[in-house]
Amino acid sequence: MKKRMILRFKRNTVDKPIVYRLVKDYDLIFNILRANFSPRADSMMVMEIEGEEENFRKGMEYLKTWNVDTEPIEQDISRNEARCVHCGVCTSVCTPEALAIDRKTMKVIFNYEKCVACELCVKVCPVKAMNVFFD
């Protein structure tokens, strides 16, 4: 199974090898899509986590023992192709580069696999072509 998850760390856990243990003890593969850590404040990480369903369940239970809040990303970003005018404003705020301009066609390309559902593109799109939908 593969899921995108938001992990919220309390400030007393940011210096612990918690994510390392997901790999080592629970045989989970992860890809960090976005992270914001601060040594004196609560922090968060958006991850894509993959592995056997039982290992995934055990890994999520392990995170609870460290008081790490987890929530699946139950929202996705989509683009209404009919509305999009390919102005490129969305590409300026897309840190993971899920939205980029194809220099040959000058059209905005949306790579869903890179999207971390941060919703910044939704906020800046002048024609409201970018939308959030929930699973």
C-alpha positions as CSV (number, residue, x, y, z in Angstrom):
1,M,0.0,0.0,0.0
2,K,1.0,3.6,-0.5
3,K,-0.3,6.7,1.3
4,R,0.4,10.3,1.5
5,M,0.5,11.4,5.2
6,I,1.1,14.5,7.2
7,L,3.1,13.9,10.4
8,R,3.1,16.5,13.1
9,F,5.9,16.3,15.6
10,K,5.9,17.9,19.0
11,R,8.9,20.0,19.8
12,N,10.3,17.4,22.2
13,T,10.5,14.8,19.4
14,V,12.2,16.6,16.6
15,D,15.7,15.4,17.7
16,K,14.7,11.7,17.8
17,P,15.3,9.2,15.0
18,I,11.5,8.5,14.6
19,V,11.3,8.3,10.8
20,Y,14.5,6.2,10.7
21,R,12.7,3.6,12.8
22,L,9.8,3.4,10.3
23,V,12.3,2.1,7.8
24,K,14.5,0.0,10.1
25,D,11.8,-1.6,12.3
26,Y,8.7,-1.6,10.0
27,D,10.2,-2.0,6.6
28,L,8.5,1.0,5.2
29,I,9.7,3.1,2.3
30,F,9.1,6.8,2.4
31,N,9.5,9.9,0.3
32,I,9.6,13.3,2.0
33,L,7.4,15.6,-0.1
34,R,7.6,18.6,2.2
35,A,9.0,19.3,5.7
36,N,9.1,22.2,8.1
37,F,11.2,21.7,11.2
38,S,12.1,24.0,14.0
39,P,14.0,23.0,17.2
40,R,11.8,25.2,19.4
41,A,8.4,24.6,17.9
42,D,6.1,21.9,16.6
43,S,7.1,20.7,13.2
44,M,5.5,18.8,10.3
45,M,6.4,16.6,7.5
46,V,4.4,15.5,4.4
47,M,5.5,12.0,3.4
48,E,4.5,9.3,0.9
49,I,4.8,6.1,2.8
50,E,4.8,2.7,1.2
51,G,4.9,-0.9,2.5
52,E,2.9,-3.9,3.4
53,E,-0.4,-3.1,5.0
54,E,0.4,-4.7,8.3
55,N,3.8,-3.0,8.6
56,F,2.1,0.3,7.7
57,R,-0.5,-0.2,10.5
58,K,2.3,-1.1,13.0
59,G,4.3,1.9,11.9
60,M,1.4,4.3,12.5
61,E,0.9,2.8,16.0
62,Y,4.6,3.3,16.7
63,L,4.3,7.0,15.7
64,K,1.4,7.3,18.3
65,T,3.8,6.1,21.0
66,W,5.9,9.2,20.3
67,N,2.9,11.5,20.3
68,V,3.3,12.1,16.6
69,D,0.0,13.1,15.1
70,T,-0.7,11.5,11.7
71,E,-3.3,12.3,9.1
72,P,-3.7,11.0,5.6
73,I,-3.9,13.6,2.9
74,E,-7.5,13.1,1.9
75,Q,-7.4,16.0,-0.6
76,D,-6.0,16.3,-4.0
77,I,-5.4,19.1,-6.3
78,S,-6.8,19.1,-9.8
79,R,-6.7,21.5,-12.7
80,N,-9.7,22.4,-14.8
81,E,-8.1,22.3,-18.3
82,A,-11.0,24.3,-19.8
83,R,-10.4,27.2,-17.4
84,C,-6.6,27.2,-17.4
85,V,-5.1,30.0,-19.5
86,H,-1.5,28.9,-18.9
87,C,-0.4,32.2,-17.4
88,G,2.2,30.4,-15.2
89,V,1.3,32.2,-11.9
90,C,0.9,28.8,-10.2
91,T,4.4,27.8,-11.1
92,S,5.9,30.6,-9.1
93,V,4.5,29.2,-5.8
94,C,4.9,25.5,-6.5
95,T,8.0,24.5,-4.5
96,P,7.9,20.8,-5.3
97,E,7.7,21.8,-9.0
98,A,4.5,19.8,-9.7
99,L,3.5,22.8,-11.9
100,A,6.1,23.9,-14.5
101,I,6.1,25.6,-17.9
102,D,7.0,23.6,-20.9
103,R,9.3,25.9,-22.7
104,K,8.5,24.5,-26.2
105,T,4.7,25.0,-25.9
106,M,4.7,27.6,-23.2
107,K,1.9,25.6,-21.5
108,V,1.7,24.8,-17.8
109,I,2.3,21.1,-17.2
110,F,0.9,19.5,-14.0
111,N,2.8,16.5,-12.6
112,Y,0.4,15.1,-10.0
113,E,3.1,12.7,-8.6
114,K,5.1,15.7,-7.3
115,C,2.1,17.5,-5.8
116,V,2.0,17.7,-2.0
117,A,-1.5,19.3,-1.9
118,C,-0.3,22.5,-0.2
119,E,-3.0,24.5,-2.0
120,L,-0.8,27.5,-2.7
121,C,-1.6,27.1,-6.5
122,V,-5.3,27.2,-5.7
123,K,-4.9,30.5,-3.8
124,V,-3.0,32.3,-6.5
125,C,-4.7,31.0,-9.7
126,P,-6.4,34.2,-11.2
127,V,-8.9,32.2,-13.2
128,K,-9.6,29.6,-10.5
129,A,-8.5,26.6,-12.7
130,M,-6.9,24.9,-9.7
131,N,-9.2,23.1,-7.4
132,V,-9.2,21.0,-4.2
133,F,-11.2,17.8,-4.0
134,F,-11.5,15.4,-1.1
135,D,-11.4,11.6,-1.2
